[in-house]
Amino acid sequence: MTRDDLIVDCHCHAGTGDGLTGPWDTSAPLGAYLRRADAASIDRTVLFAPFSSDYAVANREVARIVHAAPRRFLGFAFVHPERDRGRVAAMLAEAVTVHGFRGVKAHRHDGRLTREVCEVACRLRLPVLYDVMGDVAPIELFATEYPRVAFVIPHLGSFADDWRAQRAFLDLLARHPNVHTDTSGVRRFDLLVEAVGRGGARKILFGSDGPWLHPGVELAKVRALGLPKAQERLILGGNLLRLVSRVRQPNDRPPVPDAGTGELPAAADPWTAQAP
């Protein structure tokens, strides 16, 4: 299998939470998820914690899961924009240098995305997967303020199937080169079709929101789009691999763009780099 053929689920929770108010902050076991993902021929999965009162602790639990199967998993660090104020840089430095994580996860349920999170993500070239919970208007602000940060807004902007929010998000997806989305939990299929048409296949990532949603069902939606093979490959894995390959270590010097193209050089494939 070539790198272009990899199917990568960009959105899956793993580990334990401590809120005990629902599955989302109690437990995210991977047993059933992995059986379903294997049956659907999903090759790799990006993992991040469920909701937690201490994301530094939760991220270390995810790191243990990732390190036990580095050819299968890649980690994103969950941060709380408000409660982790003042320690985001330290948390993400640990996530990248110690755990080999390649992205940031934040959620509007915890708090609005902050300049602190965006600044660190920009410096380390980390993609930011931020669930806005239908609060799509601020995307205009942080996408404009941080044009070099790749923002991935899951669920077309609303897991709750808020049609108005998803419709407004499509305009932002089409206008901002650094705004992406994932396919997880999108129920209005025609909006997903429109997202590909307006934003382009390079802006869409396959995600399942596992382990609570079935990865095979979520993958079937992408297959049902009936896209040309090259575009489908981008959505199923190519886009995620491109975004995470840009990450650099906290002490690295800023990369120098190629003189001929203006493109920044890509780092090694994360799974190749993590191979035992």
C-alpha positions as CSV (number, residue, x, y, z in Angstrom):
1,M,0.0,0.0,0.0
2,T,1.3,3.4,-0.9
3,R,1.0,6.6,1.2
4,D,-1.6,7.9,-1.2
5,D,-3.9,4.9,-0.5
6,L,-4.0,5.2,3.3
7,I,-7.4,5.7,4.8
8,V,-7.0,7.9,7.9
9,D,-9.7,8.7,10.4
10,C,-8.8,12.2,11.6
11,H,-11.3,12.3,14.5
12,C,-11.5,9.7,17.3
13,H,-11.5,10.0,21.0
14,A,-9.7,7.6,23.3
15,G,-9.1,7.1,27.0
16,T,-11.1,8.2,30.1
17,G,-12.7,11.3,31.2
18,D,-13.8,12.3,34.7
19,G,-17.0,14.2,34.3
20,L,-19.4,11.2,34.3
21,T,-22.2,13.2,32.7
22,G,-22.2,11.2,29.4
23,P,-20.0,9.0,27.2
24,W,-18.2,12.1,26.0
25,D,-16.6,12.8,29.4
26,T,-16.6,9.3,30.9
27,S,-14.9,6.7,28.6
28,A,-13.8,6.3,25.0
29,P,-12.9,2.6,24.7
30,L,-11.4,1.5,21.3
31,G,-12.2,-2.2,21.2
32,A,-15.4,-2.0,19.1
33,Y,-14.1,1.0,17.2
34,L,-11.0,-1.0,16.0
35,R,-13.1,-4.0,15.0
36,R,-15.3,-1.8,12.9
37,A,-12.4,0.3,11.5
38,D,-10.6,-2.9,10.5
39,A,-13.7,-4.2,8.8
40,A,-14.0,-1.0,6.8
41,S,-10.2,-1.1,5.9
42,I,-9.4,2.1,7.8
43,D,-5.6,2.1,8.2
44,R,-4.8,4.9,10.6
45,T,-6.5,6.9,13.3
46,V,-5.9,10.3,14.9
47,L,-6.7,10.1,18.7
48,F,-7.4,12.7,21.3
49,A,-9.0,12.6,24.7
50,P,-12.6,12.8,25.7
51,F,-13.6,15.8,27.9
52,S,-11.5,16.0,31.0
53,S,-10.9,18.3,34.0
54,D,-7.1,18.0,33.3
55,Y,-6.0,17.7,29.7
56,A,-2.3,17.4,30.6
57,V,-3.2,14.1,32.3
58,A,-5.6,13.1,29.6
59,N,-3.1,13.8,26.9
60,R,-0.6,11.5,28.6
61,E,-3.1,8.7,28.7
62,V,-3.7,9.2,24.9
63,A,0.1,9.1,24.5
64,R,0.3,5.7,26.1
65,I,-2.3,4.4,23.7
66,V,-0.5,5.9,20.7
67,H,2.9,4.6,21.8
68,A,1.6,1.1,22.2
69,A,0.6,1.1,18.5
70,P,2.6,3.8,16.7
71,R,1.9,2.4,13.2
72,R,-1.8,2.6,13.9
73,F,-2.4,5.8,15.9
74,L,-1.3,9.5,15.9
75,G,-2.1,11.8,18.7
76,F,-3.5,15.4,18.9
77,A,-3.3,17.3,22.2
78,F,-6.5,18.4,23.8
79,V,-6.4,21.9,25.4
80,H,-8.9,23.9,27.4
81,P,-8.7,27.5,26.0
82,E,-9.6,29.0,29.4
83,R,-8.5,26.6,32.1
84,D,-5.1,26.0,30.5
85,R,-4.4,29.7,30.0
86,G,-0.8,30.4,30.6
87,R,0.4,26.8,30.1
88,V,-0.7,26.0,26.5
89,A,2.9,26.4,25.2
90,A,4.3,24.0,27.8
91,M,1.5,21.5,27.2
92,L,2.0,21.5,23.4
93,A,5.8,21.5,23.7
94,E,5.4,18.3,25.8
95,A,2.9,16.9,23.3
96,V,5.1,17.4,20.3
97,T,8.6,16.7,21.7
98,V,7.8,13.9,24.2
99,H,4.7,12.3,22.8
100,G,5.2,13.0,19.0
101,F,1.7,14.5,18.7
102,R,0.9,16.4,15.5
103,G,-2.1,18.6,16.2
104,V,-4.3,20.5,18.7
105,K,-7.9,19.7,19.7
106,A,-10.2,22.3,21.4
107,H,-13.9,22.5,21.9
108,R,-16.3,25.3,22.3
109,H,-18.0,23.4,25.1
110,D,-14.8,24.2,27.1
111,G,-14.3,27.7,25.9
112,R,-13.8,29.9,22.9
113,L,-10.5,29.5,21.0
114,T,-8.0,32.0,22.2
115,R,-5.1,33.9,20.8
116,E,-2.7,32.0,23.0
117,V,-3.8,28.6,21.4
118,C,-3.5,30.1,17.9
119,E,-0.1,31.6,18.6
120,V,1.4,28.4,19.8
121,A,-0.2,26.4,17.0
122,C,1.2,28.9,14.5
123,R,4.7,28.7,15.9
124,L,4.7,24.9,15.8
125,R,2.7,24.7,12.6
126,L,0.1,22.4,14.3
127,P,-3.3,22.0,12.7
128,V,-6.1,23.0,15.1
129,L,-9.2,20.8,15.2
130,Y,-11.8,23.1,16.9
131,D,-15.4,22.1,17.4
132,V,-17.3,25.4,17.3
133,M,-20.7,23.9,18.3
134,G,-22.5,26.0,15.7
135,D,-20.7,29.2,16.8
136,V,-19.3,29.8,13.3
137,A,-19.0,33.6,13.2
138,P,-15.6,33.7,15.1
139,I,-14.0,31.5,12.4
140,E,-13.8,34.6,10.3
141,L,-11.7,36.3,13.0
142,F,-9.2,33.5,13.8
143,A,-8.8,32.4,10.2
144,T,-8.0,35.9,9.2
145,E,-5.7,36.6,12.1
146,Y,-3.8,33.4,11.7
147,P,-3.6,32.6,8.0
148,R,-0.8,30.2,8.4
149,V,-2.7,28.0,10.9
150,A,-4.7,25.2,9.4
151,F,-8.1,25.1,11.2
152,V,-10.2,22.0,10.9
153,I,-13.8,22.6,11.9
154,P,-15.6,19.3,12.3
155,H,-19.1,18.4,11.5
156,L,-19.5,21.3,9.0
157,G,-19.6,23.5,12.0
158,S,-22.4,21.8,14.0
159,F,-22.7,18.2,15.3
160,A,-26.2,19.2,16.5
161,D,-27.2,19.4,12.8
162,D,-27.9,23.1,12.9
163,W,-28.7,23.8,9.3
164,R,-28.2,27.6,9.6
165,A,-24.8,27.2,11.2
166,Q,-23.7,24.7,8.6
167,R,-24.9,26.8,5.7
168,A,-23.0,29.8,7.1
169,F,-19.9,27.7,7.6
170,L,-19.9,26.7,3.9
171,D,-19.3,30.4,3.0
172,L,-16.3,30.5,5.4
173,L,-14.9,27.2,4.0
174,A,-15.1,28.5,0.5
175,R,-13.5,31.9,1.3
176,H,-10.6,31.0,3.6
177,P,-7.7,28.9,2.3
178,N,-6.8,27.8,5.9
179,V,-10.3,26.6,6.9
180,H,-11.0,22.9,6.5
181,T,-13.7,20.6,7.8
182,D,-14.2,16.9,8.6
183,T,-17.1,14.7,7.6
184,S,-17.9,13.2,11.0
185,G,-21.5,13.3,12.1
186,V,-22.7,15.2,9.0
187,R,-26.3,14.1,8.5
188,R,-27.4,16.4,5.7
189,F,-25.7,14.7,2.8
190,D,-26.4,17.5,0.3
191,L,-24.5,19.9,2.5
192,L,-21.5,17.6,2.4
193,V,-21.8,17.5,-1.4
194,E,-21.8,21.3,-1.5
195,A,-18.8,21.5,0.9
196,V,-16.7,19.5,-1.6
197,G,-18.0,21.5,-4.5
198,R,-17.4,24.9,-2.9
199,G,-14.4,24.3,-0.7
200,G,-12.7,21.7,-2.9
201,A,-11.6,18.2,-2.0
202,R,-8.3,19.6,-0.5
203,K,-10.4,21.2,2.3
204,I,-12.3,18.1,3.5
205,L,-11.0,15.4,5.9
206,F,-12.6,12.0,6.6
207,G,-13.4,11.7,10.3
208,S,-15.7,9.4,12.3
209,D,-16.0,11.0,15.8
210,G,-15.3,7.5,17.1
211,P,-15.6,5.5,19.1
212,W,-19.2,6.6,19.5
213,L,-20.0,6.8,15.8
214,H,-19.4,3.9,13.5
215,P,-16.3,4.5,11.4
216,G,-17.6,2.3,8.6
217,V,-20.8,4.2,8.4
218,E,-19.0,7.5,8.3
219,L,-16.6,6.2,5.7
220,A,-19.5,5.1,3.5
221,K,-20.7,8.7,3.3
222,V,-17.4,9.7,1.7
223,R,-17.6,6.8,-0.7
224,A,-21.2,7.8,-1.6
225,L,-19.9,11.2,-2.9
226,G,-18.8,9.3,-6.0
227,L,-15.7,11.5,-6.4
228,P,-12.8,10.9,-8.8
229,K,-10.3,8.7,-7.2
230,A,-7.7,11.4,-6.8
231,Q,-10.1,13.6,-4.9
232,E,-11.4,10.7,-2.7
233,R,-7.8,9.9,-1.8
234,L,-7.3,13.5,-0.6
235,I,-10.3,13.3,1.7
236,L,-9.6,9.8,3.0
237,G,-6.1,10.5,4.1
238,G,-4.0,12.8,1.9
239,N,-5.2,16.0,3.4
240,L,-4.6,14.9,7.0
241,L,-1.1,13.7,6.1
242,R,-0.3,16.9,4.4
243,L,-1.4,19.0,7.4
244,V,0.4,17.0,10.0
245,S,3.6,16.7,8.0
246,R,4.2,20.5,8.5
247,V,4.7,20.3,12.2
248,R,8.1,21.3,13.7
249,Q,9.7,21.0,17.1
250,P,9.5,23.9,19.5
251,N,13.2,24.8,19.2
252,D,13.4,24.3,15.4
253,R,14.4,27.3,13.3
254,P,11.6,28.5,11.0
255,P,11.8,26.6,7.7
256,V,13.0,28.4,4.6
257,P,10.5,28.4,1.6
258,D,11.7,26.8,-1.6
259,A,13.0,29.7,-3.8
260,G,11.3,28.4,-6.9
261,T,7.8,27.6,-5.5
262,G,7.5,29.5,-2.3
263,E,6.4,26.3,-0.6
264,L,7.6,25.3,2.8
265,P,9.3,21.9,3.0
266,A,7.3,19.0,4.4
267,A,8.5,16.9,7.4
268,A,8.7,13.2,7.3
269,D,5.4,11.2,7.1
270,P,4.4,10.9,10.8
271,W,3.9,7.1,10.7
272,T,7.2,6.6,8.9
273,A,8.8,8.7,11.6
274,Q,7.2,6.8,14.4
275,A,7.8,3.3,13.0
276,P,9.5,1.1,15.5
